[in-house]
Structures are given as structure tokens and as C-alpha cells.
Amino acid sequence: MSEKITHPTTETGTVHGRNALLAWEQARPDNFYLSDANLQNVLRRYSDADSHAQMQRTYERFGLDAATTIDEAARIEDRIGNHPRLERFSGLGERLEQIEFHPNHDMTGRLIWGSGLLSLQSSPGQTLPQMALTYLLAHNGEAGHTCSLACTSGLIRALQQAADADMREKFLPPLLDRDYHRMQHGAQFLTEVQGGSDVGANAVIATPADDGTWRINGEKWFCSNINADQFLMTARAQAEPGTRGLGLFLVPRHLDDGTTNGFYIRRLKDKLGTRTLASAELDFRDAVAYPVGPIERGFKTTVELVLNTSRLMNAVACAGIIRRAHIEASTYACHREAFGQPIASYPMVQEAIADLLSETYAATASSFYLASLLDRIETDQASEQETAVYRLLVNANKYITSIVGTSMVHRAIEVLGGNGAIETFSILPRLYRDMIVLESWEGTHNVLALQAQRDCLRYGLNQAFDAFITAQLHVSDADLQPLAEHIQAAHDQTRAMFRRMQQADPNFAQAHARRWLHLLAQVAQAALMLAEAQWERDQGLNTPKVDALAHFINLHLRPGYDPLDDEDYLPRLERLMQAS
């Protein structure tokens, strides 16, 4: 028998490399809340001291759950073979239209609902803590539940603000129950095969019944969270064309006698991402439905209360995903060695980490400002100007966070190199797949751009936005003033673009709507980061936000900027790498 030939140098190198990867795994935080100083500062800024103190233990506990139990459970649930499956009938042939999940789905559900994320909505003014919990959960991507939370939140808001007392009494309590085994959750079905984003082309029909309910007939093409207990959907209830003829209806999964309502699942969608969330195609045949608010206000209620809720939660989820991508890439860079030193010492890697950190701050700034603003609106503290800003910015923010979310996960994958493409190596491939879906949910990029443009042309929302930006740019620290001036110059550019669109024919305006919205959204993010930086300075905090904001402005808002001419470029990258 020949002796085994060993290569000590090679084996030692292998052990060292693997130990470095093990150290990377151990370096990742075991509490997503306690490790996120930026989130803590943002929540402190927008919360009064008492309410923040009351939520502190919840944040800490859920930050731990999200980083440990939910993280591992979601990873296993997303393995091939563990995804949801459709069970049309019971063993005795009874029609079920039921979805079967991996056991981890219910385990994570108990933690999520037990956090109170949805029960917070039982009283107005709780959007900020609700979004904080959503952000922490989204460090794990969609994880099979984030869509359910967004749909249920929009349904709760629609029932609270548009439905009559009898409907609220019948359907609202189980949506607010934090006990996972008692609760009910919602879904929202708008999309039809012939229309897609053109909701006005919806052809599903609603007809009134003698008992005061309605009957729904037709097909919905993309129905996510198909395992929900309550379906919120649009249907054509009047002869008027377009969105004017649409009503908004609640369709319970089961009738009062416990039998399945009149819907039939054609098939589950085989999606690129969000694979542990069950999405399906549905046929409705005389399904019992209840109108949510006046029929003639159906589409308006859908946009203002349902879609805008989902768009905010979608953006917060994107912010959480960007943050997780930054965690994965920055910790990896500090432990992975190449050519004799950690790759975190190389400028191009530092540049990637700086991109990730600045975009994390930007998405968090805009999304949590909107959360706090919605609290002001729903507690009757907001001015008309603030309400107008919300209406514009909720669409702009969903647009920018979803586009940037995908690009930032891709940037993080680049830092990990070939390892970044391996599903079993890190969460990044799953986050990348989920982000592709988040980009299209609750309005495609073009739809959001055109809606924002139309709202500004019709209602003058851009004037309220101008005043909002001006207010954010009032800073007292001298070194922040040049940053404010760069933001102002970029804002002037958005105003000039809008004036040209106002004066041009509709085709010209449509062609450039997305370009305009992209810049407008980044101006808003930069202005809010500036205001946060000033607040953090005023609190005596040693904040890296000034460097992150400078990086963000140079990257997006200064057309003539050249990093080759910036003497502080490399030192700034090093500082941002250390801040990570």
C-alpha cells in the first residue's frame, strides 16, 4: 500500500481559508436590531421617548428572532422540495383549495404574529414601530410572510376607514389578533390576464344578490398569498368604463357554514423569487362578496388605502434587504483574504461597501420618514402640504428602493465573488431572486412614474414637494452646507425637467417621466439623510452619515463629479469601510 502524499502548505492554506469563512459566519450579528445603530437613531428621531421605550424590548426580541430562528427556518423552507404545494381535495374528495407548507412556515409565522406587527394597527399612529418590525423581518427576504403582512395591513386599513360598522365587526378582529392559530390574514387580487397594470381593463364581474351581498365571477391572474382567509379584490360592479366602474370587495375564503367559497385555484405560479409564498391563478364562480365602502369609490379606496400601504411596506422590505446585503458583504470583506490581506483593505471592495452603506441609509431615511408621516396623517396632525408630499413620495420611494435593492444585492454578490452565486453559501442569491419580484409588486416602475407625473400635473403635488425639500436643507453645521447646496442644485434640475414635461406633448412627458422620478426620489433621500445627519450631530453622536451622504451625492446628484479629482475619495472609502 502506498503512503498518502501530503502537501503541508496546501493543507494549511485550506484550513486557514475555511477558518476565515467560519469566522465570517460568526461575525454576522445575532440581533438585527441591536447591531443597527442607524435604525435605532432613526426610530429615536421620529418617536417620543415613552413610546420608543415601550417598544424597545419588542425590537430587541424580534431583532434576535429575525437574525437566528427566522433566518435559519426561512433558509430551509426555501430549499427545492420544501415550497408550497396545492391540495385541491381531501382524501374523501371534499374540495379544499388548500395550500400545504413546510413546518417552518408556521414556526416563523408564530414569531411574526406574536411580535404584534399587525396588532399594532388596532389604533392609529403605530406605523413607525410596525415598519421597524417589517424592516427587521425583511433581512430574510420575503420569507413566506412579508407579502401576507402587507396585504393584511392594507385590508385592515380599508376596513377601518372605508367599511361600514357591520363589516368591521365581522371581519376586522381576526386580522388584528396576534395569536397565529386564531388570526386571519388577507390577500389582494387586482391583476387580470388581459390588463396587468391596466386595472381599468379588469373584467371580473360583481352582481348584487338579494341578501345584500354580491356575487363575483371571473378570473384573476396573479393572486399572491393564496392561503389567506380574506381576499380583497376589485370587480366590475357598474357599467362605466375603466377604473370608474370598479368596486372593492372582500371575499371570505370560507362561508359562514365553513364550506369553501366560490373560488377555484387553477395552478400555483412557479416564480423566480418569493418561492415560499404561494401565488396562484384563480377562477371565481358565484363567490359571496361584501363591498368595502361605496361601490363608486372602489378604485380610489384601492389606491389610497390598499396599494399605498403595500407600497410603503414594499419599500421598507427593500430597505431591510439592502441592509442585509451590506451585512453579508462587509463582514465577508473583513474575513476573506486575497493576496495576503483581507479584501476589505482594497479600494474597489471598499467602494462596493460604501455603495451598500450609503444606499442602506438612503432607503431607511425615505421609508421611515414616510412611516412617521403616515402616523401624522392618520392621527390628524399632518398639514395638507404634508399629505401631498406623502402622496407623491410613497410612489417615488417604492420605485427607487426596489430598483436600488436589486442593484445592491448584485453589488454584494460581487464582493463574495463566485461564492456569492452559491445558494447554500449565503442568503444573497435568495435576496436577489426576491428583489426581482419586489420590483414588480404594487406597481411596476413605469406605472409608478406615470402616476407620480399625473398627480403632479393634475394636483400640483410638486409644489408641496418643493417646500418639503427646502425645509430639509436648513442645516446649522458649516460642513453640511456644501452638501445642502449640491442637493439644492439637483432639486433645481428636477424642477426644470418637470417644467419641460408640463410644456411638452404627452408622449414627450411620458418618455421622460421615469428619468424625472428617479432623480426626484434620490433628491428626497439625500435631503432626508442630510436632516438626519444634522439631528445626529445635535445629539452628540459620532455619525458616519456625513461621509455616506457625501458618497451618495457624488454618486447620484453631481453630474460633473469625478472621483479622480477628489482628494478625500480614498480616505472616505476607508472611513466608510471602518464604519461598516
VODO-919241 format. One record per residue: x, y, z of N, C-alpha, C in turn; residue in three letters. Coordinates in steps of 0.1 Angstrom, whole numbers, plus 5000, padded with zeros to 4 digits. Layout:
BEGIN
XYZXYZXYZAla ...
//
This chain:
BEGIN
500949885000500050005000500950125000Met 500650214991501450334990501050435001Ser 502050515005501750615016501050735010Glu 500150795018499450915014500451025013Lys 500351095001501151204999500451335004Ile 501151405013500551535018501351655013Thr 500651765013501251895009500951985021His 501851995031501552075043501152215040Pro 501852275030501552415028500152435023Thr 499752345013498452355007497352325018Thr 497552225026496552185036496452295046Glu 497552355050497552465060496752585054Thr 496952615041496252725035494752695034Gly 494352565031492952525031492352545044Thr 492952505055492452515068492252665072Val 493252745068493252885071492052955064His 491852915051490752975043489452935049Gly 489252805052487952765058487752835071Arg 488752845080488652905093488153055091Asn 488753115080488353255078486853265075Ala 486353165067484953165064484053135076Leu 484553045085483853025097483853145106Leu 484953225106484953345114483953445108Ala 483853445095482853535088481453505093Trp 481053375093479753335098479553385112Glu 480553365120480353405134480353555136Gln 480953635127480953775128479653845125Ala 478753775117477453835114476653845127Arg 475853955128475153985140474153875144Pro 473953855157472853765161471653845166Asp 471653975163470454055166470454175156Asn 469554175147469554275136469154415142Phe 468554425153468154555158469354615166Tyr 469954535175471054585184472254625175Leu 472454555164473654575156473454695146Ser 472254755146471954855136471754995143Asp 472855065145472855195151472055295143Ala 472055285130471355385122469855365124Asn 469355245124467855225126467555275140Leu 468355245150467955295164467955445164Gln 468855515157468855665157467655715150Asn 467255655138466055695131464855685139Val 464655565146463455545154463455645166Leu 464555675172464555775182464255915177Arg 464655945165464356075160462856095158Arg 462155995153460756015149459855965160Tyr 460355915172459455865182459555955194Ser 458455965202458656025215459255925225Asp 459955975235460755895244459955775250Ala 458655805254457855705261457555585251Asp 457055625239456655515230457855435225Ser 458955505224460155435220460555335231His 460555375243460955295254459955175255Ala 458655195253457755085253458054975243Gln 458555025231458754925220460154865221Met 461054915229462454875229462654725231Gln 461954665240462154525243461554445231Arg 460454485225459954425213460954425202Thr 461554545199462554555189463754455191Tyr 464154455204465354365207464954225205Glu 463854185210463454045209463253995195Arg 462554085187462354045173463554055165Phe 464454145168465754155161466554025163Gly 466453965175467153845178466453725170Leu 465153725171464353615163464653625148Asp 464753745143464953765128466353715124Ala 467353735133468653705130469053565132Ala 468253495140468553355144467553255139Thr 466453245146465453145143464753155130Thr 464353285126463653305114464653295102Ile 465853335104466953335094467153185090Asp 467353095100467552955097466352885091Glu 465252915097463952855092463652895078Ala 463853015074463553065061464553005051Ala 465752985055466752925046466352775042Arg 465952705052465552565050464252555042Ile 463252645045462052645038462152675023Glu 463252745019463352785005464152674997Asp 464552575004465252464996464252404986Arg 464852354975464052284965463352164972Ile 462052154970461252044976460452084988Gly 460852204993460152255005459152365003Asn 458952394990458052504987456552464988His 455652564988454252534990453752444979Pro 452752364982452052284972450552294974Arg 449852274963448452284962447752144965Leu 446852144975445952034978444552064974Glu 444052024962442752064958441651994966Arg 441851864969440851784976441351714988Phe 440451674997440851595008440851445004Ser 441251355013441251215010439851165007Gly 438851225011437451185009436851254997Leu 437651334990437151404978436451534981Gly 436551594993436051724996436851824990Glu 436251934984437052044978437652124989Arg 438952144989439752214999440352344994Leu 440852344982441652454976442652504987Glu 443452414992444252435004445752435000Gln 446552515007447952515004448752455016Ile 449652365013450452295023451852355023Glu 452352385035453652455037454552365044Phe 455852385043456852325052456552365066His 456852285076456552315090457252445095Pro 458352485088458952605092458152735090Asn 457252725080456352835077455552875089His 454952785096454152815108454952855119Asp 456152795120457052835131457452985131Met 457853025119458153165117456953255118Thr 455853205114454553285115454253315129Gly 454453215138454153235152454953345158Arg 456253355154457153455159456753595153Leu 456353595140456053725134454753785140Ile 453653705140452453755145452553785160Trp 453353695167453453715182454253845185Gly 454953905175455654035178454654145179Ser 453454125174452454235174452554325162Gly 453254275151453454355140452154405134Leu 451154325133449854365128448954415138Leu 448954365150448054415161448354555164Ser 449554605161449854745163448854835156Leu 448254785145447454865137446054885143Gln 445854825155444454845161444154985165Ser 445255065166445055215169445955295159Ser 445555415155446355495146447555545153Pro 448555575145449855625150450855525153Gly 450755405148451655295151452455245139Gln 452355325128453055275116454555265117Thr 455155365125456655365126457155235133Leu 456655195144457055065150456754945141Pro 455554955135455254845126456254825115Gln 456654945109457654935098459054895103Met 459354925116460654885122460654735122Ala 459554665126459554525127459554465113Leu 458854525103458954475090460354485084Thr 461054595087462454605082463354495088Tyr 463154465100463954365107463654225100Leu 462354195098462054075092462554055078Leu 462554165071462954165056464454145055Ala 465254145066466654095064466753955059His 465553885060465553745055464753745041Asn 464653855035463853855022462353845025Gly 461653795015460153785017459853675028Glu 460553575028460453475039459053415041Ala 458353415030457053345030455953425037Gly 456253535043455253605051455153755049His 456153825043456153965042454954015033Thr 454753945022453553975014452253965021Cys 452153865029450953845037450753965047Ser 451854005053451754125062451254245055Leu 451854275043451554395035450054385031Ala 449654275026448254265021447254275033Cys 447554215044446754225056446654365062Thr 447854435062447854575066446954665058Ser 447054645045446154725036444654695038Gly 444354565040442954525043442454585056Leu 443354585066442954645079442654795077Ile 443554865070443355005068442055035060Arg 441754945050440554965042439254945050Ala 439254845059438154815067437954925077Leu 439054975083438955075094438455205088Gln 438855245076438555375071437455385060Gln 437055265055436055275044434855185046Ala 434955075054433854985055432855035066Ala 431654975065430655005075430854925088Asp 430054965098430354905111430154755112Ala 429154705105428854565105430054485099Asp 430654535088431754475082432954475091Met 433254585097434354595107434154495118Arg 432954485123432754395134432954245130Glu 432554215118432654075113434054035109Lys 434754125102436054085096437354135102Phe 437254245110438454315114439154245126Leu 438354205137439054145148440054035145Pro 439753935137440753825135442053875127Pro 441853985120443054045113444054105123Leu 443554145134444354215144444854125155Leu 444454005155444753905165446253865164Asp 447053875174448453845174448653695176Arg 447653615179447753475181447753405167Asp 448853345163448953295150447953185147Tyr 447453115157446553005155445053055154His 444853175159443453235158443353335147Arg 444453395143444453505134443953465120Met 443453575113443253555098444153665091Gln 444553625079445353725072444753745058His 445153855051444553895039445353885027Gly 444753885015445353895002444654004994Ala 445354044984444754144975444854104960Gln 443754094953443854044939443254154930Phe 444254214922443854314913444154264898Leu 445254194896445754174883444854064875Thr 444554104863443954014854444753994841Glu 444553884834445553844824445453944812Val 444354004810444254094798444654244802Gln 444854274815445154404818446554424825Gly 446954334834448154354841448054484849Gly 448954574847448954704854447754794850Ser 447154764839445954844834444754794842Asp 444654834854443554784863442154824857Val 442154934849440854974843440354874833Gly 441154774829440754674819440154554826Ala 440054554839439554444847438154404842Asn 437954274841436654224835435954134845Ala 436554104857435754024867434554094871Val 433354034871432054094873431554074887Ile 431054174893430354174906428854204904Ala 427954124909426554154907425854144921Thr 424954234924424354234937423354114939Pro 423354064951422453954955421354004963Ala 420253924965419053964973419353994987Asp 420453924993420653935007421554055011Asp 421954135002422754255005424254225001Gly 424654094999425954064995426054074980Thr 427254044974427454044960427953904956Trp 427953884942428553754937429553794927Arg 430753724928431853754920432053644910Ile 432253674897432553574886433653624877Asn 434653544874435753574865437053524870Gly 438153564864439453514866440453624870Glu 441153594881442353674885443653604882Lys 444553674876445753614870446953604880Trp 447153694889448253684898447753714912Phe 447653604920447053614933448053564943Cys 448753654950449753614960449053604973Ser 449753524982449253484995447853414993Asn 447853324985446553254981446053174993Ile 446853155003446353075015445653175025Asn 445453295021444753395030443353355034Ala 442853415045441453385049440453485043Asp 441053605040440153715034440853775022Gln 440053775011440553824998439953964996Phe 440854064993440454194990440654204975Leu 439554234967439754234952438854344946Met 439254374934438454464925437654384916Thr 436454434913435554364903434654474897Ala 434254454885433454554877431954544882Arg 431554644889430254654895429254744888Ala 429854834880429054934873429454934858Gln 428554984850428754984835429855084830Ala 430255174839431155274834432455214831Glu 433155264820434455204816435555244825Pro 436655164824437855194831437755174846Gly 438555244854438555224868437355284875Thr 436555374868435355424874434255314877Arg 434355214869433255104871433655004881Gly 434855014887435354904896434854934911Leu 434454824917434154834931435254754939Gly 435354774952436354694960435554604969Leu 435854474969435154374976436054294985Phe 435454244996436054145005435354005002Leu 436153914999435653774996436253685007Val 435453635016436053535026436353405020Pro 437453345025437853215020436753105022Arg 436153115034435053025038433753095040His 432653035037431353085041431053065055Leu 429953125060429653115074429452975079Asp 429052885070428852745074430152665073Asp 431352725070432552655070432952605056Gly 432052605047432452555033433252655025Thr 433952595016434852685008433952774999Thr 434352904998433553004990433852964975Asn 433153034966433153004952434453044945Gly 435552994948436753014941437552884938Phe 438252884927438952754923440352794919Tyr 441352724925442752754922443152674909Ile 443552754899443952684886445352614888Arg 446252694893447652644895448452744903Arg 449452694909450352784916451352844906Leu 451852964908452853024900454252974904Lys 455052944893456352904896457253024894Asp 457553094905458153224904459753214906Lys 460353314900461853324902462253344917Leu 461453434923461753464937460553454946Gly 460653484959459553474968458853334967Thr 459753234967459253104963458453034975Arg 458653084987457953024998456653095001Thr 456253184992454953254992454153184981Leu 452953144984452153084974451353184966Ala 451653184953450953274944450253184933Ser 449053224929448253144921447353214911Ala 446753134902445653184893444353134898Glu 443353224898442053184904440853214895Leu 439953124896438553144890437553164901Asp 436653254899435553284908434253244902Phe 433453174909432153134904431053154915Arg 430353264913429353304923429953304937Asp 431153364939431753374952431053484960Ala 430753464972430053564980431053674984Val 430653794982431553914984430754024992Ala 431554104998431054215006431654345001Tyr 430954444997431554574993432254645004Pro 433454695001434254775011434054915007Val 433154985014432955125011431955145000Gly 431655264996430755284984431355224971Pro 430555164964430955104951431755204942Ile 431155324941431755424932433155474936Glu 433555444949434855484953435855364954Arg 435455254947436255134949437655144945Gly 437955204933439355214929440155314937Phe 439455424941440155524949440555474962Lys 439655394968439955324981441155224979Thr 441155154968442155064965443555134964Thr 443655244958444955314956445355374969Val 444455454975444755534987445055454999Glu 444255355002444355275014445055145013Leu 444955075001445454945000446854944993Val 446955004981448155004973449255094980Leu 448855204985449855294992450355225005Asn 449555145012450055075023451054975019Thr 450754895008451654795003452954854997Ser 452854974991454055034985454955084996Arg 454455125007455355165018455955045024Leu 455254935027455854815032456854745023Met 456554755010457454705000458754775001Asn 458754915002459954995003460754965015Ala 460054945026460654915039461354775038Val 460654685031461254555029462554565021Ala 462554645010463754665002464854725011Cys 464554825020465554875028466154775037Ala 465354685043465854575051466754475043Gly 466354455030467254365022468554435019Ile 468554565016469754635013470654625025Ile 470154645037470854635049471554495051Arg 470754395048471254255049472354235039Arg 472254285027473254275017474554345022Ala 474454455028475554525034476254445045His 475454385053475954295064476854185058Ile 476254115048476854005042478254045036Glu 478154145028479354185021480454245030Ala 480054335039481054405047481754305057Ser 481054215063481654115072482554015064Thr 482053975052482853885044484153955040Tyr 484054085036485254155032486354165043Ala 485854165055486754175067487454045070Cys 486953935065487453805068488053725057His 487653765045488153695033489553755029Arg 490553675028491853725024492153685010Glu 492853775004493453754990494753834989Ala 495753764983497053824981497653874995Phe 497353795005497953815018497353915027Gly 496153965024495454065033493954055031Gln 493154105041491754095039491354185027Pro 490354145020489954215008489354355012Ile 488954365025488454495029489454605028Ala 490754575026491754675025491954725011Ser 491254665001491354704987490354814984Tyr 490754914977489855034974488554994967Pro 488654904957487454874949486454794958Met 486954714967485954654976485454754986Val 486254844991485754954999484655034992Gln 484855054979483955134972482555064971Glu 482554924969481354854970480654864983Ala 481454854994480854865007480255005010Ile 480955105005480455245006479155254999Ala 479055194987477855204980476655144988Asp 476955024993475954955001475555025013Leu 476455085020476155155033475355285030Leu 475755355020475055485016473655455012Ser 473455345004472155314999471255255010Glu 471855195020471155145032470555265039Thr 471455365042470955485048469955565041Tyr 470055565027469155645019467755575019Ala 467655445017466355375017465755385031Ala 466555375041465955385055465455525058Thr 466155625053465755765056464455795049Ala 464255755037463055795030461855705034Ser 462155575037461055495041460455525055Ser 461355545064460955575078460355715080Phe 460855805071460155935071458755925067Tyr 458455845056457155815052456255745063Leu 456855655070456155585081455755685091Ala 456655775095456355875105455255975100Ser 455356005087454456105081453056035081Leu 452955905077451655845077451055845091Leu 451855825101451355835115450755975118Asp 451356075113450856215115449556235107Arg 449456175095448256185087447156115094Ile 447355995099446255915105445855965119Glu 446656045125446356105138445956255137Thr 445656295124445156435122446156535126Asp 447456515125448456615128449156675116Gln 448856615104449656655092448856765085Ala 449656855079449156965071448756915057Ser 448056995050447656955036448956935028Glu 449957025030451257015023451856875026Gln 451956835039452556705042451756595036Glu 450456595035449656495029450056485014Thr 450156595008450556604994451956544992Ala 452856565000454256515000454156365001Val 453356315010453156165012452656104999Tyr 451656164993451056104981452056094970Arg 452956184968454056184958455156084962Leu 455656104974456856034978456655884980Leu 455355844984455155704986455355624973Val 455055684962455255624949456755634945Asn 457355754946458755764943459655674951Ala 459255654964460155574972460055434969Asn 458855384966458655244962459555214949Lys 459455314940460255304928461755284930Tyr 462255384938463755394939464255284948Ile 463555244959464155144968464155004961Thr 463154984952463154844946464154834935Ser 464354944927465454944917466854934924Ile 467055014934468355014941468554884948Val 467454824954467554704962468254594953Gly 467754574941468254474932469754504929Thr 470054624926471454654922472354634934Ser 471954664946472754654958472954504962Met 471954424960472254284963473254224953Val 473054274940474054234930475454284933His 475554404939476854454943477454374954Arg 476654334964477154244974477654114969Ala 476854054960477253924954478653944947Ile 478854054941480154084935481354074945Glu 481054124957482154124968482453984972Val 481453894972481653754975482253674964Leu 482353734952482853664940482053534937Gly 482753434933482053304929481153254941Gly 481553274953480753224964479453294965Asn 479353414960478153494960477053434951Gly 477353344942476353284933475853154939Ala 476353104950476052974955474952984965Ile 473752914962472552924971472852884985Glu 473752784987473952725000475052805008Thr 475752895001476852975008476353095016Phe 475453165010474953285017473453305012Ser 472853405019471453445016471353525003Ile 472453574998472353674987471653624975Leu 471853504970471053464958469553464961Pro 469153424972467753434976467253574976Arg 468053664982467653804982467553864968Leu 468453824960468453874946467153824939Tyr 466853704941465553654934464353724940Arg 464353744953463153814959463053954954Asp 464254024953464154164948463554174934Met 463854084926463254094912461754094913Ile 461154024922459754014924459254144931Val 459954194941459654314948459654434938Leu 460454434928460454544918459054554911Glu 458354444909457154454901455854464911Ser 455954414923454854424932454354564934Trp 453054574935452454704939452754814929Glu 452954784917453154884907454554874900Gly 454654854887455854854880456554994880Thr 457754994876458455124876457755224868His 457355184856456755284846455455324852Asn 454655234858453355274863453555384874Val 454455354883454755454894455155584889Leu 456055584879456555714873455355794867Ala 454555724859453455794853452355844863Leu 452155764873451255804884451755934891Gln 453055934894453656044901453556174892Ala 453856154879453856264870452456314868Gln 451456224867450056264865449556334878Arg 449956294890449456354902450056494903Asp 451256514899451856654899451256744889Cys 450956694877450356774867448956814871Leu 448256724877446856744880446656814893Arg 447356784903447156834917448256924922Tyr 449356944914450357034919451156984930Gly 451356854932452056794943453456834944Leu 454056874932455456914931455657044939Asn 454657124941454857244948455057214963Gln 454257124968454457084982455757014984Ala 456256934974457556874974458656974975Phe 458557084967459557184967459757244981Asp 458657274988458657325002459257225011Ala 458957095009459456995018461056985017Phe 461556985004462956985002463657105009Ile 463057215007463657345013463757325028Thr 462757275034462757255049463857165053Ala 464157055046465156965050466557015048Gln 466757115040468057165037468557275046Leu 467757315057468157405067469157335077His 470457365076471357295085472257405091Val 472757375103473457475111474957445110Ser 475457325108476857295107477457335094Asp 478557405095479157465083479557365073Ala 480057245077480557145068479457075061Asp 478157085066477057035059476457125048Leu 476857245049476257345039476557315025Gln 477857275022478157235008477257125003Pro 477057025012476156915008474756955005Leu 474257055013472957105011472857174997Ala 473957244994473957314981473957224969Glu 474657114970474657014960473156954958His 472556924969471156874969470256974962Ile 470457104966469557204961469757214945Gln 470957204941471257214926470557094919Ala 470656974925469956864919468456884919Ala 467956934930466456964931466057064920His 466957164918466657264907466557194894Asp 467357094892467357014879466056944878Gln 465456884889464256814888463056904884Thr 463157024890462157124887462157174872Arg 463357184867463557224853462957114844Ala 463256984848462756874840461256874840Met 460656904852459156894853458557014844Phe 459157124844458657234836458657204821Arg 459657134817459757094803458656994800Arg 458356904809457356804807455956864807Met 455756964815454557044816454257104802Gln 455257164796455057234784455057154771Gln 455457024773455556944761454356864758Ala 454356784747453156704744453256574753Asp 452156504754452056384763453156284761Pro 453456254748454456154745455856194751Asn 456156314749457456364754457456354770Phe 456456394776456356384791456456244795Ala 455756154789455856014793457255954791Gln 457855994780459155934777460255964788Ala 459956084795461056124804460556124819His 459356064821458756064835459655974844Ala 460155864839460955784848462255844852Arg 462855914842464155984845463956094855Arg 462856164854462456274864462256214878Trp 461456104878461156044891462355984898Leu 463255934890464455874896465355984903His 465556094896466256204903465556264914Leu 464256274913463456334924463556244936Leu 463456114935463556024946464856034953Ala 465956044945467256054951467556184958Gln 466956284952466956424959466356414973Val 465156344973464456334986465256254996Ala 465856144991466656065000467856145006Gln 468556214997469656295001469256395011Ala 468156465009467756575018467356515031Ala 466756405032466356345045467656285052Leu 468556235045469856195051470556315057Met 470556435050471156555055470456595068Leu 469156595068468456635081468756535092Ala 468856405089469256305099470656335104Glu 471656365095472956395099473056515108Ala 472356615105472256735114471756695128Gln 470656615128470056575141471056495149Trp 471756395142472656315149473856395155Glu 474256495147475356585152474756665165Arg 473556705164472956785175472856695188Asp 472656565186472656475197473956435202Gln 475056485196476356455201476856315196Gly 476256265185476656135181477756145171Leu 478656045171479756035161479255955149Asn 478656025140477955965129478755955116Thr 478655835110479355825097478455875085Pro 477255925089476255965078476756075069Lys 477556165075478056275066478956215055Val 479856125058480656065047479755985038Asp 478755915043477855835035477055925026Ala 476556035031475856135023476656195012Leu 477956225015478856285005479056174994Ala 479256054998479355944988478155934979His 476955934985475655924978475556044969Phe 475756164973475656284965476556274953Ile 477856244956478856234945478456134934Asn 477856024939477455914930476255944921Leu 475256024927473956034920473656174916His 474056274924473556414922474556514917Leu 475756474914476656574908477156524895Arg 476556574884476856524871478356544867Pro 478956654871480356674868481356624877Gly 480956544887481856504897482756394892Tyr 484056404895485056294890485856254903Asp 485756134907486456084919487956094917Pro 488456094905489856114903490456244908Leu 489556344908489956484913489556504927Asp 489056404934488656424948489756364957Asp 490456454964491556414973491056334985Glu 489756354988489256275000488556144996Asp 488656114983487855994979488355864986Tyr 489655834985490155714992490055725007Leu 490355835014490155835028488755815032Pro 487855875024486355855027485955705026Arg 486455635016486155495014486655415026Leu 487855455031488355385042487555405055Glu 487155525057486255565068484955485068Arg 484355475056483055415054483255255056Leu 484355205052484655065054484755035069Met 485455125077485555105091484255125098Gln 483355215093482055235099481155115097Ala 481455025087480654905085480954805095Ser 
//
